[in-house]
Amino acid sequence: MKIIAILIGISLIMALVFLFAFYQALKSGQFEDLESPGFRLLDKKETDITKTNNNAKGKL
């Protein structure tokens, strides 16, 4: 019976840790814009700039 009490305590602590981490991510604005990153992949100007920067890094 002691092991059940220990497991319940550990699971409650883990749930609180995950809830705190989710709250911090929510507070920092991580979930505010979910669509723009997908459209950024399709933007040709953005990908050209990224390729240019990667080529410049490779030549160093």
N, C-alpha and C positions, 0 to 999 in steps of 0.2 A: 504494500500500500504506500510505502514511502516513495517508491519510484514514480507512482502516478502523480503524487503531489509535486515532486521535483519536475516532472515533465510538463505539468500544467504551468508551473511557475516559469520555466524556461520559455514555453510557448507564449505566455503573456508578455514577457520581457522582449522577445523577438518581435511580437506584434507591435509593441510600443515603439521599438526602434524603427521598424519599417514605416509606421505611421508618421513618426518624426521626420524621417528622410523624405517621405512623400510631401509632407507639409513644407519642408524647406525648398523642395524643387518647385512646388506650386507658388510659393512666396517669391522665389527668384524669377518667375516669369518663364520658366522652361516650357510650359504647355500653352502659351498664349497664341503662337502662330504655328500651326501644324501644316499649312498648305504651301507656304513659300519655299521651304527647302526642296520640295518635289519639283516646283516650277523652276527653281534655280538650275537644276540639272538640265533642263531643256533650253535654257537661255544660251544662245550661241556666244554672245559677247563674254559672258562669265566663264565659259569653258575655254575660250581662246586665251583669256588672261591667265587662267590657271595653267594651261599648257605652256605658255610663254615663261611663266615663273618657274615651272618645273624644269624646262630646258636650261634656263639660266643657272639654276642651282646645280645641274649636272655638269656644267662646264667649269665649275670652280675647282 
